[in-house]
Each structure stands twice: as structure tokens, then as C-alpha cells.
């Protein structure tokens, strides 16, 4: 959005851009756009959890919201500020019962873009493996705050520019774990190696020939009461 060589507007536009500190991605649709209802354009988006202790990032966001509101007052809202002013920064403690316990102790915002964000590592190299960046991982965001006026709604929105992964974290919601993590423990595993042999977790071969057990699998299953057969799923 051009500032038309107006020094005041130029300063406000610059103040609308924020590079965050470390936070947590949630509801991350950064690889594919999230489908929207009512025929709206799908967008890439994520919720971003900011620790309440990160006063530096929170102040930058508040300053950016204020700058975007001043631009809205100049260009979109007829010289008046909406009352109340809608903005994206919300209190996670107030919404943790609905959103999840991970929101406690955080503020959060939702950022979106019609364009796919660039996703990079700490060396600013593109991340191509989709399993590397997920809901629950720690990241920094490049954000842009802007005023809007649409269908009678006025406020400040948050645009998503880029994502930088900082560290792994506990996957949230439907985030899928990595196969390397799920199958890393081999200590208790006996793998089939050959006829009558298995490979144990340490990689050695042992003979697996043994007499048949007295109680077959059918005997064990028959001893378990699964409930009324009439209520069993077809």
C-alpha cells in the first residue's frame, strides 16, 4: 500500500510490520490454504501463541495495531475510530476453556494471507519437509497489521508474511507426529529375520522355534466379555 510520499504515512506503514519473538503455532494452515465457507477465498493461516512474559513482542504488536488504526482513521473510516476497535490480539487465559490448556499464560492472534508464506529455518533456508513445521512447534513470524472496512465491519487485521521455525514442540490437536520419533525405540522389538528366527532390538539373531502354547488366541478372546452381542457394531 503506497504512502504517497507522506512522511507520516510512511512511518505508520513501517510501524505496521512486526517480527515476533518465539511463540507457538496453533491451527497452522501454512502448507495449504484453509478452506473457507460461503465461497470465500481460501487462505493460509495460523494462530500464534505469545507468552505473556514476552513484553517486547507484545508491545511491538500493540504499537502496530495503533499505527494501523491511525491509517484506518485517515483512509478508511471517515476520520473516526471504531468504538470498540476490533483487533486480533486476544487473551489466551480468557479462552483456554474453549481453545485448550496450551493457551493459558499467553496472548494469541490469528494471522492469514492469500499468498503462501515462506517457511524457513534458523539459517533462513527454505523448509520443504511439511512434517518439520506443524501446530505445536516453536516459531517466529513476520506479520503486517492493516485497517479494514468490509460489510459494515471495521477494525485492524493481521497479515501473515513469513514463518521461521525455531524449535520442535509438543504437537497440538491434529498435528501428526514424525515416523522417526514414533519408531525410534527398538529395544523391545523382535523383528522376523528368517524361518524360525527373529532379530531382537540389539540386532542379534535368535531362534524363535517354540512349542505351541496350550491356550490358543481363540481361548483368550473367548475369555473376554465384550458386552452384549446385540449392541456390537456391524
Secondary structure by P-SEA (a helix, b strand, c coil): ccccccaaaaaaaaaacccccbbbbccccccccccccccccccbbbbbbbbccaaaaaaaaaaaaaaaaaaaaacccccccccccccccccccccccccccccccbbbbbbbcccccbbbcccccccccccccccccccccbbbbbcccccccbbbbbbbcbbbbcccccccccbbbbccccccccccbbbbccccbbbcccbbbbbcccccccccaaaaaaaccccccccccc
